[in-house]
Amino acid sequence: MKLLVNHQTHYRYTELARNSVQSIKMMPQSSLHQNIETWHISVPGLYDWKRDAFNNLWITATQRHHYRDLTIMAQGVVDVHATEVGHMHTHVSPLLFLQRTSMTECDAVMLDFAKEKVTVKSRHELILLAESILQHIAYRPYTTSVTTSAIDAFYAREGVCQDHAHVFIAMCRALQLPARYVSGYLYDQNQPHLASHAWAEVFIENEWYCFDVSNQIFSPQNHIYVAIGRDYLDVAPVRGIREQGSVESMISTVQVLAC
C-alpha cells in the first residue's frame, strides 16, 4: 500500500528567538518492509545530515537570525508491505536494549504484573502481556506528556501509544528481554489520531518482533518505521535549544493518507 505522509511542526515565540539548534529525526529509510519513493524535509537555516548510534537518519539545523516563528515540514510517499518483522537493521547489539533509562524504569509491582503473564519467554506470552497492559492502561489522549515515565503511566492507568510502549519495554527489560522503542506513522482510515505513532519491538527467537500495544498489532502492517532507540528521548522527531524567545508554543499536525 502506498501512503502519503504530511508532517508539520510549527513553533511560535512570544519574543524574538535566535541561535537555535534543532535535532530532527523525521526521515524513514527503505527496508524489506517499506520503500521510500519520495521524501522531502524543509527546515530553516543551515543543516547537515548524520546517522546516530542506532543508524537513524538525523538532521541538525541551525538558525542564527532572529525569528518568532519556525516551521519544520516532512512529506513523502512510502510503499509499505505486510511483513512479519520491521527489518530495521542496526549494528548495535541487542544487549544494549536491556539498558534501563529514566523513561523505562520498572518497579517491583510492575515486574510482578509482567511475571503473571510471561511464565515462558515466548512471543505468544508477550502478546498476552501486551493485551494486559492495554486493559490496565486505557488509551486517553492528552492525559500524559512526552516526559511521562513508564512508572507514572502504569499507576495513572491512562495514556497514549508512547506510554504503552514505555511500559511494555520496561517490563520486557526487567524480564531480561531486549526491547526497543520505535517512532513512526500508522495509517488507519478510521482513527486519524493514530497518524503519528509509537510502538515497541522485542528481540526474541533471534529476531526483532513488533508489539503495537495500543492497537494490538503484532506484525507491521500499515506502519512506517522512522527511528529506533531506547526510549522516546532517543527518537523524538524534533528536539532543540535556543537563545531568548521567552515562552514557546508548538503545534504539530500529521496526516497519513492512502494514495
For each residue, the residues with C-beta under 8 A, 3 or more apart:
1: 79 80 187 222 258
2: 37 77 78 79 80 258 259
3: 77 78 79 80 185 187 222 224 256 257 258 259
4: 75 76 77 255 256 257 258 259
5: 74 75 76 77 78 185 224 254 255 256
6: 73 74 75 253 254 255 257
7: 26 73 74 75 185 196 237 252 253 254 255
8: 71 72 73 74 252 253 254
9: 71 72 73 237 238 250 251 252
10: 69 70 71 250 251 252
11: 69 70 71 248 249 250
12: 68 69 248 249 250
13: 16 17 67 68 69 245 246 247 248 249
14: 245 246 247
15: 68 244 245 246 247
16: 13 66 67 68 244 245
17: 13 20 66 67 68 70 242 243 244 245
18: 63 64 65 66 67 242 243 244 245
19: 62 63 64 242 243
20: 17 45 62 63 70 240 241 242 243
21: 60 61 62 240 241 242
22: 43 59 60 61 62 63 72 238 239 240
23: 58 59 60 236 238 239 240
24: 27 41 43 47 58 59 60 61 72 237 238
25: 52 56 57 58 59 183 226 227 235 236 237 238
26: 7 41 59 72 74 226 237 238
27: 24 39 41 56 57 58 59 74 226
28: 34 36 39 76 78 184 224 225 226
29: 36 57 88 225
30: 34 35 36
31: 34 86 87 88 89 225
32: 81 83 87
33: 80 81 83 85 86 87 220 223 225
34: 28 30 31 78 79 80 81 224 225
35: 30 78 79 80 81
36: 28 29 30 39 76 77 78
37: 2 76 77 78 79
38: 76 77
39: 27 28 36 74 75 76 77 78
40: 74 75 76
41: 24 26 27 59 72 73 74
42: 71 72 73 74
43: 22 24 47 59 61 72
44: 61 63 67 70 71 72
45: 20 61 62 63 64 65
46: 61 62
47: 24 43 59 60 61 62
48: 59 60
49: 57 58 59
50: 57 58 59 60
51: 55 56 57 58
52: 25 55 56 58 234
53: 92
54: 90 92 227 228 229 234
55: 51 52 89 90 91 92
56: 25 27 51 52 226 227 228 229 235
57: 25 27 29 49 50 51 227
58: 23 24 25 27 49 50 51 52
59: 22 23 24 25 26 27 41 43 47 48 49 50
60: 21 22 23 24 47 48 50
61: 21 22 24 43 44 45 46 47 72
62: 19 20 21 22 45 46 47
63: 18 19 20 22 44 45 67 70
64: 18 19 45
65: 18 45
66: 16 17 18
67: 13 16 17 18 44 63 70
68: 12 13 15 16 17
69: 10 11 12 13
70: 10 11 17 20 44 63 67
71: 8 9 10 11 42 44
72: 8 9 22 24 26 41 42 43 44 61 238
73: 6 7 8 9 41 42
74: 5 6 7 8 26 27 39 40 41 42
75: 4 5 6 7 39 40
76: 4 5 28 36 37 38 39 40
77: 2 3 4 5 36 37 38 39 259
78: 2 3 5 28 34 35 36 37 39 224
79: 1 2 3 34 35 37
80: 1 2 3 33 34 35 187 220 221 222 223 224
81: 32 33 34 35
82: 219 220 221
83: 32 33 86 87 219 220
84: 209 219
85: 33 207 208 209 210 219 220
86: 31 33 83 182 201 208 210 220 223 225
87: 31 32 33 83
88: 29 31 182 201 208 225 228
89: 31 55
90: 54 55 228
91: 55
92: 53 54 55 96 97
93: 96
94: 97 98 178 203 208
95: 98 178
96: 92 93 99 178 230
97: 92 94 173 178 179 180 203 230
98: 94 95 173 176 177 178
99: 96 173 230
100: 104 105 106 170 173
101: 104 105 230 231 233
102: 105 149
103: 149 150 166 231 232 233
104: 100 101 149 150 166 169 170 173 230 231
105: 100 101 102 149 150 151 170
106: 100 110 111 114 150 151 170 171 173 174
107: 110 111 151
108: 111 112
109: 112 113 154
110: 106 107 113 114 150 151 154 167 170 171 174
111: 106 107 108 114 115 171 174 175
112: 108 109 115 116
113: 109 110 116 117 132 136 154 171
114: 106 110 111 117 118 129 171 172 174 175
115: 111 112 118 119 175
116: 112 113
117: 113 114 125 128 129 132
118: 114 115 121 125 126 128 129 175
119: 115 125
120: 125
121: 118 125 126 175 177 204
122: 125 126 204 205
123: 126 127 204 205 209 218
124: 127 128
125: 117 118 119 120 121 122 128 129
126: 118 121 122 123 129 130 172 177 202 204 209 211
127: 123 124 130 131 211 218
128: 117 118 124 125 131 132
129: 114 117 118 125 126 132 133 168 171
130: 126 127 133 134 168 211 213 216 218
131: 127 128 134 135 216
132: 113 117 128 129 135 136
133: 129 130 136 137 164 167 168 171 213
134: 130 131 137 139 164 213 214 216
135: 131 132
136: 113 132 133 154 157
137: 133 134 153 154 156 157 158 159 163 164 167
138: 157 158 159
139: 134 158 159 160 161 164 214
140: 143 158 159 160
141: 160 193
142:
143: 140 156 158 159 160
144: 148 152 153 156 158 159 160 162 163
145: 148
146: 162 232 236
147:
148: 144 145 152 153 156 159 162 163 166
149: 102 103 104 105 152 153 166
150: 103 104 105 106 110 153 154 163 166 167 169 170
151: 105 106 107 110 154 155 170
152: 144 148 149 155 156
153: 137 144 148 149 150 156 158 159 163 164 166 167
154: 109 110 113 136 137 150 151 157 167
155: 151 152
156: 137 143 144 148 152 153 159
157: 136 137 138 154
158: 137 138 139 140 143 144 153
159: 137 138 139 140 143 144 148 153 156 162 163 164
160: 139 140 141 143 144 163 164 214
161: 139 164 165 194 197 198 199 212 213 214
162: 144 146 148 159 165 166 198 232
163: 137 144 148 150 153 159 160 166 167
164: 133 134 137 139 153 159 160 161 167 168 213 214
165: 161 162 168 169 181 182 198 199 200 213
166: 103 104 148 149 150 153 162 163 169 170 181 231 232
167: 110 133 137 150 153 154 163 164 170 171 213
168: 129 130 133 164 165 171 172 179 200 211 213
169: 104 150 165 166 172 173 179 180 181 200 231
170: 100 104 105 106 110 150 151 166 167 173 174
171: 106 110 111 113 114 129 133 167 168 174 175
172: 114 126 168 169 175 177 178 179 200 202
173: 97 98 99 100 104 106 169 170 176 177 178 179
174: 106 110 111 114 170 171
175: 111 114 115 118 121 171 172
176: 98 173
177: 98 121 126 172 173 202 203 204
178: 94 95 96 97 98 172 173 202 203
179: 97 168 169 172 173 200 201 202 203
180: 97 169 200 201 203 208 228 229 230
181: 165 166 169 198 200 228 229 230 231 232 234 235
182: 86 88 165 198 199 200 201 210 225 226 227 228 235
183: 25 197 198 226 227 228 229 232 235 236 237
184: 28 197 198 199 223 224 225 226 227
185: 3 5 7 195 196 197 223 224 226 254 256
186: 194 195 197 212 215 222 223 224 256
187: 1 3 80 195 222 224 256 257 258
188: 191 192 194 215 222
189: 192 258
190:
191: 188 194
192: 188 189 195 255
193: 141
194: 161 186 188 191 197 214 215
195: 185 186 187 192 254 255 256
196: 7 185 237 252 254
197: 161 183 184 185 186 194 212 214 223
198: 161 162 165 181 182 183 184 232
199: 161 165 182 184 210 211 212 213 214 217 223
200: 165 168 169 172 179 180 181 182 210 211 212 213
201: 86 88 179 180 182 208 209 210 211 228
202: 126 172 177 178 179 208 209 211
203: 94 97 177 178 179 180 206 207 208
204: 121 122 123 126 177 207 209
205: 122 123 209
206: 203
207: 85 203 204
208: 85 86 88 94 180 201 202 203
209: 84 85 123 126 201 202 204 205 218 219
210: 85 86 182 199 200 201 217 218 219 220 223
211: 126 127 130 168 199 200 201 202 218
212: 161 186 197 199 200 215 216 217 218 223
213: 130 133 134 161 164 165 167 168 199 200 216
214: 134 139 160 161 164 194 197 199
215: 186 188 194 212
216: 130 131 134 212 213
217: 199 210 212 220 221 223
218: 123 127 130 209 210 211 212
219: 82 83 84 85 209 210
220: 33 80 82 83 85 86 210 217 223 225
221: 80 82 217
222: 1 3 80 186 187 188
223: 33 80 86 184 185 186 197 199 210 212 217 220
224: 3 5 28 34 78 80 184 185 186 187 256
225: 28 29 31 33 34 86 88 182 184 220 228
226: 25 26 27 28 56 182 183 184 185 235 237
227: 25 54 56 57 182 183 184 234 235
228: 54 56 88 90 180 181 182 183 201 225 234 235
229: 54 56 180 181 183 232 233 234 235
230: 96 97 99 101 104 180 181 233 234
231: 101 103 104 166 169 181 234 235
232: 103 146 162 166 181 183 198 229 235 236
233: 101 103 229 230 236 239
234: 52 54 181 227 228 229 230 231
235: 25 56 181 182 183 226 227 228 229 231 232
236: 23 25 146 183 232 233 239
237: 7 9 24 25 26 183 196 226 252
238: 9 22 23 24 25 26 72
239: 22 23 233 236
240: 20 21 22 23
241: 20 21
242: 17 18 19 20 21 245
243: 17 18 19 20
244: 15 16 17 18
245: 13 14 15 16 17 18 242 248
246: 13 14 15
247: 13 14 15
248: 11 12 13 245
249: 11 12 13
250: 9 10 11 12
251: 9 10
252: 7 8 9 10 196 237
253: 6 7 8
254: 5 6 7 8 185 195 196
255: 4 5 6 7 192 195
256: 3 4 5 185 186 187 195 224
257: 3 4 6 187
258: 1 2 3 4 187 189
259: 2 3 4 77
